Amino acid sequence: MPSQKIYVSCNICKGSLGNRDKNLRGNTLFSFPNNKRFGDPFSQTPNPWRPREVLLKKFDTVSLQFTDDDGKPVNFLGAQVTGELYIYQV
């Protein structure tokens, strides 16, 4: 059975606290349903937009991780994935 959701995490951000069913990793930014057909292009934007705290003052690498319901990596079958991360100082 395919995973129901895909979770997006970032190595430099403090993410969500999880949901009532289970705790998600502390750097999970958002999730989206895994409901697209194979090969269909899609665009995903968190809604509502929720700012997250950056955990590091200095960094030289930012990585986004995509995982399934069981915490296993999702690779989108090798398809190209692009993302945008907006960092600002309050």
PyMOL commands that set and color helices and strands:
alter all, ss='L'
color gray80, all
select helices_A, chain A and resi 76-78
alter helices_A, ss='H'
color red, helices_A
select strands_A, chain A and resi 5-10+13-14+28-33+53-54+64-67
alter strands_A, ss='S'
color yellow, strands_A
deselect
rebuild
show_as cartoon
